[in-house]
Amino acid sequence: MLELGAGTGRTVLPVARAGIEIDALDIAEEMRLYLTEKLQREPEHVRKKVRILAGDMTSFSLPDHYRLIQIPFRSFLHNTGPEAQLACLRQCHAHLEPGGLLAFDVFLPSEDYMSAFEGDYEGLFRTDAPYPLPDGGFLLLSEWNDYDRQAQTVRAVHRYELLARSGGIDQSLYQILDLAFLYPHDLQRLLTAAGFTDITLLSDFTDQPVGPETRDVAVMARRP
Ligand SMILES: C[S@@+](CC[C@H](N)C(=O)[O-])C[C@H]1O[C@@H](n2cnc3c(N)ncnc32)[C@H](O)[C@@H]1O
C-alpha cells in the first residue's frame, strides 16, 4: 500500500509492524528524516516493509500500482485549491490497481463552528485542556482559525506550549497551516471527475452517514 503525506510515520509504522508493505511518501525532507530515524529503531522485519519516498502528492510518479492508497489525518487538505485536489486524486487513480481503494479523511467545519470563532472573537486563541506529560508538566495547545468561505480555505495557527511543573513555560512553538475545507458535494464531484466510483462518506470514523453534527468525513472510493 501507499501513504501520501506520511509525516513522521504515525500510521506507517503500525502498518509495517502488522506485516504489510507500505511506501511512505512525503514532500518535506525533515519529516522523511524523522521517519527514517524512527524506522532505524525498528526490528529488521519491520524496516524492510517500509520505503520512504520524496514526492508531491499532486504530481508523484511511481512504478508500482497499489491495492490501497491512504491519506490520513486530513493531509489531503494541504491541497488548497480545486486544481491541486483534482491533480492529487488523478495521481491516486493512476497508481491504484483496478478495484483498488483510496481512503482519506477531511474535516468538515459547520457554519456554527466557523462563526463561533469569528467576529468579536477574531484573533483570540482557543485553548484545549492541558495534556499531562510524564515528567509532571503539561502540553497546552491553542489554536486560531481564519476561514475564507469563498475560497474554502482556513489559515490555522497552532500554538504549543510546554509547561513545567513549576508553571513556567519551557518551550513555545507556533505552526501556521493553510488548509482547504471541503463539503460532501465537493468530494463527490472531485472523486467522480478523477474517475472514482463506489464513493462512501462516513461520519467521524463511525459507520454512520455524514450529518449535521459531523466534524470529520472518512472518504473511501474505488478505481473501477
Ligand atoms: C498532518 S501531517 C500527517 C502525517 C501522517 N499521515 C499522520 O497521519 O500522522 C501532513 C503531512 O503531509 C505532508 N504534505 C503536505 N503537503 C504535501 C504534498 N503536496 N505532498 C506530499 N506530502 C505533503 C506534510 O509534510 C506532512 O508531513
The ligand as an SDF file (V2000), in Angstrom:
LIG
                    3D

 27 29  0  0  0  0  0  0  0  0999 V2000
   -0.9400   16.2230    9.1460 C   0  0  0  0  0  0  0  0  0  0  0  0
    0.5750   15.5410    8.5900 S   0  0  0  0  0  0  0  0  0  0  0  0
    0.0370   13.8760    8.5100 C   0  0  0  0  0  0  0  0  0  0  0  0
    1.0850   12.8600    8.7980 C   0  0  0  0  0  0  0  0  0  0  0  0
    0.6220   11.4020    8.8510 C   0  0  0  0  0  0  0  0  0  0  0  0
   -0.1260   10.9950    7.6730 N   0  0  0  0  0  0  0  0  0  0  0  0
   -0.2060   11.1190   10.0810 C   0  0  0  0  0  0  0  0  0  0  0  0
   -1.3420   10.6860    9.9460 O   0  0  0  0  0  0  0  0  0  0  0  0
    0.2910   11.3100   11.1780 O   0  0  0  0  0  0  0  0  0  0  0  0
    0.6220   16.0760    6.9030 C   0  0  0  0  0  0  0  0  0  0  0  0
    1.8410   15.6710    6.1180 C   0  0  0  0  0  0  0  0  0  0  0  0
    1.6090   15.9590    4.7380 O   0  0  0  0  0  0  0  0  0  0  0  0
    2.8150   16.4040    4.1520 C   0  0  0  0  0  0  0  0  0  0  0  0
    2.4910   17.1400    2.9220 N   0  0  0  0  0  0  0  0  0  0  0  0
    1.9450   18.3770    2.8110 C   0  0  0  0  0  0  0  0  0  0  0  0
    1.7610   18.6990    1.5110 N   0  0  0  0  0  0  0  0  0  0  0  0
    2.2040   17.6380    0.7890 C   0  0  0  0  0  0  0  0  0  0  0  0
    2.2660   17.3530   -0.6020 C   0  0  0  0  0  0  0  0  0  0  0  0
    1.8430   18.2400   -1.5160 N   0  0  0  0  0  0  0  0  0  0  0  0
    2.7550   16.1630   -0.9880 N   0  0  0  0  0  0  0  0  0  0  0  0
    3.1970   15.2560   -0.0740 C   0  0  0  0  0  0  0  0  0  0  0  0
    3.1620   15.4630    1.2540 N   0  0  0  0  0  0  0  0  0  0  0  0
    2.6560   16.6340    1.6870 C   0  0  0  0  0  0  0  0  0  0  0  0
    3.4630   17.2440    5.2350 C   0  0  0  0  0  0  0  0  0  0  0  0
    4.8560   17.3710    5.0210 O   0  0  0  0  0  0  0  0  0  0  0  0
    3.1130   16.4370    6.4990 C   0  0  0  0  0  0  0  0  0  0  0  0
    4.1320   15.5220    6.8100 O   0  0  0  0  0  0  0  0  0  0  0  0
  1  2  1  0
  2  3  1  0
  2 10  1  0
  3  4  1  0
  4  5  1  0
  5  6  1  0
  5  7  1  0
  7  8  2  0
  7  9  1  0
 10 11  1  0
 11 12  1  0
 11 26  1  0
 12 13  1  0
 13 14  1  0
 13 24  1  0
 14 15  1  0
 14 23  1  0
 15 16  2  0
 16 17  1  0
 17 18  1  0
 17 23  2  0
 18 19  1  0
 18 20  2  0
 20 21  1  0
 21 22  2  0
 22 23  1  0
 24 25  1  0
 24 26  1  0
 26 27  1  0
M  CHG  2   2   1   9  -1
M  END
$$$$
